[in-house]
Amino acid sequence: MLQKIVNGIAIASGVVSITVVGVAGYVFIRKDAIIDNVKSKVMESVLPSGLSGGLGGAIDLPTPEAQSPMAPPVGEGFGIPSF
């Protein structure tokens, strides 16, 4: 009777091990497709349906040339103060 219980546990352990290895292999092989699928679903849920094609030129950011003449130069740091 104890032998049957031990054999049942061994078979169940083997099935669980094979299942874990199979799922890990499937995810490893198809990881790029899974990531792309998740990205597309996130983008669909975040953006409204009209903007799903991309923003294009919808965001108007100032260029460094359009900066105020009184503003410190871009990329120059704080500079050395004159006393």
N, C-alpha and C positions, 0 to 999 in steps of 0.2 A: 504494500500500500504506500509506504514512504517513497519507494522507487518511482511510482507513478506521479507523485506530487513533485519530486525533484525533476523528472523528465518534463512535466508540464511547465515548471518554472524555467527550465532551460530553453524550451521551445518559445515561450513568451519572450524571454530575453533576446533570443535570436531574431525574432520578428521585430522587436523594438529597435534593435541595433541596425538591422537592414533598412528599416523605415527611416531612421535618422540619417544614415549614410546616403540613402536615395534622395531625401529632401535636400540635404546639404549639397549634393552633386547637382541637382536640378537648379537650385538657386545660384550656384557658382557658374554654371554654364550659361544661364539666361539672365545674369545680373544686369547687363546693359539694357536689355529689353524691359526688364522690370523697372529699372531706374527711369527710363524714358516714359514708360506708362504712368508712373507716379508723378513725374514732372508735368506731363500733359494734364492729368487730372487736377493737380494743384493749380495750374495756370487757369484752367477752366473755372474753378471754383473761386479764385481770387479776382480775376478780371471779368468785367461785364462782357456780354457776348459781342458787342460792337468793337471792343478793343483787343480781341484775341489775336488779331493779325500783327500786332506790334504797335508801339507808340509812334514810330517814325519821327517826325519833327514836331510832335505835340508838346514837347518840353522845350521851352525857350530859355536856355542858360546863357548868362553873359560871358563874353569872351574876354581874355586879358586885355585886348586893345580897347574895349569899351569901358575900362575902369576909370574911375574919377582921377583927375590929375593930382588931387590932394592925398590920395591913398598911397600907402607905401608900395614900392615895386614888388611884383610877385616873385617869389623865390629868393629874395634878397635877405630874408631874416630880419632881425631888429636893427642891424646896422650899428655904427658907432655914434653915440650922441656928440654933438658939438656944444662946447661950453662957452 
